[in-house]
């Protein structure tokens, strides 16, 4: 495993896929970073030199892209702000329900605690008469 920005990225994957293991870097962002750093997409992560890793790190710093801890901290602060101003979205976060308008009657069973492990109606059978 190659270590980049404090995260272990897999050796045997192409670098454009391996960079997506870092929280905050997706497929499109990894490709734009590699284009700007002039690194071949087909290179494996283990084949990159330290100079290429430094170029990627400098690009992330220059573009002020937040990753890992900083990004998670910012997201947590945003959710906390929504809760503090008592917005509708904040109340949905508190109740641990879907925030973005998804239906809850039939979906989001796991979040509501109504997990059905077997196929069928999911209702319990009535107790048998004794």
C-alpha positions in Angstrom: 0.0 0.0 0.0 1.2 3.4 -0.9 0.6 6.2 1.6 -0.6 9.5 0.3 -2.0 12.3 2.4 -2.1 9.9 5.4 -4.3 7.4 3.6 -3.2 4.0 2.3 -4.1 3.8 -1.4 -3.9 0.4 -3.2 -0.8 -0.5 -5.1 -2.2 -2.5 -8.0 -4.9 -0.1 -9.1 -4.6 2.6 -11.7 -3.8 5.9 -10.2 -7.1 7.6 -11.3 -9.0 4.9 -9.4 -6.6 4.7 -6.4 -7.0 8.4 -5.7 -10.7 8.0 -5.2 -9.9 6.1 -2.0 -9.3 9.5 -0.4 -12.4 11.0 1.0 -13.3 14.1 -1.0 -11.7 13.0 -4.2 -14.0 11.4 -6.8 -13.5 10.1 -10.3 -13.7 13.4 -12.1 -11.6 15.3 -9.7 -8.9 12.6 -9.8 -8.8 12.8 -13.6 -8.5 16.6 -13.7 -5.7 16.5 -11.1 -3.8 13.9 -13.1 -4.3 15.9 -16.3 -2.9 19.0 -14.7 0.0 17.1 -13.2 0.6 15.4 -16.5 0.5 11.9 -15.1 -0.6 9.0 -17.2 -4.0 7.5 -16.1 -2.8 3.9 -16.8 0.1 4.1 -14.4 -0.3 2.0 -11.3 -0.1 3.7 -7.9 3.1 1.8 -7.0 4.8 3.1 -10.1 4.5 6.8 -9.3 7.6 8.6 -8.2 7.8 10.8 -5.1 8.0 13.8 -7.5 4.7 12.9 -9.0 3.1 12.5 -5.6 4.5 15.9 -4.6 3.0 17.4 -7.7 -0.4 16.0 -6.9 -0.1 17.3 -3.3 0.8 20.8 -4.5 -2.2 20.8 -6.9 -4.5 19.9 -4.0 -3.0 22.7 -1.9 -3.1 25.2 -4.7 -6.7 24.5 -5.6 -7.6 24.5 -1.9 -9.5 21.2 -2.1 -10.5 19.9 1.3 -10.1 16.2 1.9 -10.5 13.7 4.7 -10.6 15.4 8.2 -11.1 19.0 7.0 -14.0 18.0 4.8 -15.6 15.8 7.4 -15.3 18.6 9.9 -16.9 21.1 7.6 -19.8 18.8 6.8 -20.3 18.2 10.5 -20.3 21.9 11.1 -22.9 22.5 8.4 -25.2 19.9 9.9 -24.8 21.4 13.3 -25.7 24.8 11.9 -28.8 23.4 10.4 -29.8 21.9 13.7 -29.0 25.1 15.6 -31.2 27.3 13.4 -34.0 24.7 13.8 -34.5 24.3 10.1 -36.6 21.4 8.6 -33.5 19.7 7.3 -31.9 20.0 10.8 -34.9 18.4 12.4 -34.7 15.5 9.9 -31.0 15.1 10.8 -31.9 14.9 14.5 -34.6 12.2 13.9 -32.1 10.4 11.6 -34.6 10.4 8.7 -34.0 11.1 5.0 -33.3 14.8 4.5 -33.7 15.4 0.8 -37.3 14.6 0.3 -37.2 10.9 -0.2 -40.4 9.0 0.7 -40.4 7.1 4.0 -43.6 5.1 3.8 -42.0 2.2 1.8 -38.3 3.0 1.7 -35.7 3.9 4.4 -36.7 0.9 6.5 -33.2 0.5 8.0 -33.1 4.1 9.2 -36.6 3.7 10.8 -35.6 0.5 12.5 -38.1 -1.7 10.5 -35.7 -4.2 9.0 -37.3 -7.2 7.4 -34.8 -10.0 6.9 -37.1 -12.5 5.1 -39.0 -12.2 1.9 -42.8 -11.8 2.4 -45.2 -9.4 4.0 -42.9 -9.0 7.0 -45.9 -9.0 9.3 -45.8 -11.4 12.3 -48.2 -14.3 12.2 -51.0 -14.2 14.8 -50.4 -16.4 17.8 -51.9 -19.9 17.3 -54.9 -20.7 19.4 -54.1 -23.0 22.3 
